[in-house]
Amino acid sequence: MRPFVAVLLACLALTACDGAPKSKLPDIRLPTVSARQGESLASCPTPRCLTVYLAPWCGYCRQATPMLVEMKKLLEGKTAMRIIVGMDDPSPVGEYAQIFGGDTLMDPAGGLRTSGVPHFWITNGEGGVLREVSGLPQVENAEQLADYFGLN
């Protein structure tokens, strides 16, 4: 009975048990720090993708910044990680986004709707949302955060 419960809990933690996404990220393309147009949020270059939405004025976002920079390195080559900085004037958005690198997406107008920041989406290759978390999970480092999202 225990293996069944473990499988059921793992299944519920990541997606519906039939693997069907509950929703989909929108087909929008946001500009990057390096002034190029980013890829559509409705697709992902890897089987799973972590998309993180942050705001410059958000204390929890700022607190998570070093961990997210480290997590980006940790996931490199395995899982795509997109960071979006928005919900503020273009200047603070650009300044904060630079911390994460040239591929960081910028959304000063807040076109991608969230229920709060920081906001995390785990999606499949077609942008289907497998898991969504608003707020900073209670973890201590990038490896624990990756484990929390089932990305390690």
C-alpha positions as a printed Julia matrix, in Angstrom:
152×3 Matrix{Float64}:
  0.0    0.0     0.0
  2.83   2.46    0.77
  4.35   2.4    -2.75
  0.88   3.22   -4.14
  0.54   6.2    -1.78
  4.02   7.47   -2.7
  3.25   7.23   -6.43
 -0.12   8.93   -5.93
  1.42  11.8    -3.96
  4.2   12.28   -6.51
  1.65  12.27   -9.3
 -0.53  14.85   -7.58
  2.47  17.04   -6.78
  3.48  17.41  -10.42
  0.31  17.16  -12.5
 -3.02  15.53  -12.95
 -2.53  11.75  -12.87
 -3.38  11.44  -16.56
 -0.52  13.88  -17.31
 -2.9   16.47  -18.75
 -1.93  20.08  -17.99
 -4.49  22.12  -16.07
 -3.91  25.27  -18.16
 -1.39  26.76  -20.56
  0.93  29.74  -20.44
 -0.09  32.39  -23.0
  1.52  32.72  -26.41
  3.3   35.99  -25.64
  6.86  37.0   -26.43
  8.57  39.36  -24.04
 11.75  41.32  -24.74
 14.97  40.21  -23.08
 17.64  42.21  -21.3
 19.83  41.78  -24.4
 17.11  43.59  -26.43
 15.95  40.62  -28.46
 12.47  39.16  -28.54
 12.14  36.1   -26.32
 10.55  32.81  -27.29
  6.85  32.27  -26.76
  5.9   31.32  -23.23
  3.54  28.76  -24.8
  6.47  26.5   -25.7
  9.61  25.21  -24.05
 12.86  23.87  -25.58
 13.03  21.05  -23.01
 10.41  18.5   -21.9
  9.84  20.58  -18.76
 10.42  24.25  -18.12
 10.55  26.39  -14.98
  9.23  29.92  -15.47
  9.72  32.34  -12.57
  8.05  35.76  -12.34
  9.68  38.37  -10.09
  9.24  42.07   -9.34
 11.96  44.57   -8.36
  9.98  45.86   -5.36
  9.27  42.37   -3.95
 11.31  41.6    -0.83
 10.84  37.83   -1.18
 11.99  38.05   -4.81
 15.13  39.91   -3.74
 15.71  37.38   -0.96
 15.45  34.53   -3.51
 17.73  36.18   -6.1
 21.02  34.42   -5.18
 19.24  31.06   -4.96
 17.58  31.58   -8.37
 20.89  32.59   -9.99
 22.41  29.39   -8.59
 19.41  27.32   -9.66
 19.75  28.6   -13.22
 23.29  27.18  -13.26
 22.15  23.95  -11.6
 19.46  23.29  -14.24
 21.54  24.35  -17.24
 21.48  21.69  -19.95
 18.69  19.71  -18.2
 15.64  21.93  -17.73
 14.98  25.31  -19.3
 14.58  28.07  -16.72
 13.01  31.35  -17.76
 13.04  34.34  -15.46
 10.6   37.18  -16.04
 10.95  40.49  -14.23
  7.96  42.82  -14.32
  5.24  44.79  -12.57
  7.24  48.02  -12.32
  8.61  50.9   -14.38
 11.01  49.88  -17.17
 14.14  51.22  -15.44
 13.91  49.16  -12.2
 12.71  46.15  -14.21
 15.78  46.37  -16.47
 18.19  46.89  -13.59
 16.85  43.9   -11.64
 16.63  41.69  -14.74
 20.33  42.25  -15.53
 21.26  40.31  -12.39
 19.9   37.12  -14.04
 21.58  37.59  -17.43
 20.85  38.66  -20.99
 18.14  36.06  -21.6
 15.97  37.38  -18.75
 12.53  38.41  -19.98
 11.07  41.8   -19.07
  7.38  42.54  -18.51
  7.12  46.06  -17.02
  3.43  46.37  -17.96
  2.58  43.11  -16.16
  1.1   41.47  -19.27
  1.54  37.99  -17.81
 -1.02  37.73  -15.02
  0.05  36.2   -11.72
 -1.61  35.87   -8.34
  1.5   37.22   -6.63
  5.27  37.3    -6.74
  7.46  35.42   -6.75
  5.43  33.1    -8.96
  6.59  29.75  -10.37
  5.22  27.63  -13.22
  6.41  24.16  -14.21
  5.31  23.55  -17.8
  5.68  20.86  -20.42
  7.21  21.42  -23.87
  3.95  22.88  -25.19
  3.55  25.36  -22.34
  0.95  23.27  -20.48
  1.04  24.13  -16.79
  1.86  21.06  -14.72
  2.3   22.93  -11.44
  1.93  26.52  -10.28
  3.16  28.03   -7.01
  2.7   31.59   -5.8
  5.12  32.65   -3.1
  8.58  31.52   -2.1
  8.78  27.87   -1.0
 10.44  27.31    2.37
 13.78  25.96    1.16
 17.37  26.88    1.97
 19.21  26.51   -1.34
 18.93  26.0    -5.1
 19.17  22.22   -4.89
 16.29  22.05   -2.42
 14.24  24.37   -4.62
 14.88  22.14   -7.64
 13.86  19.12   -5.55
 10.72  20.93   -4.39
  9.67  21.35   -8.02
 10.77  17.83   -9.01
 13.47  19.13  -11.35
 16.56  17.37   -9.97
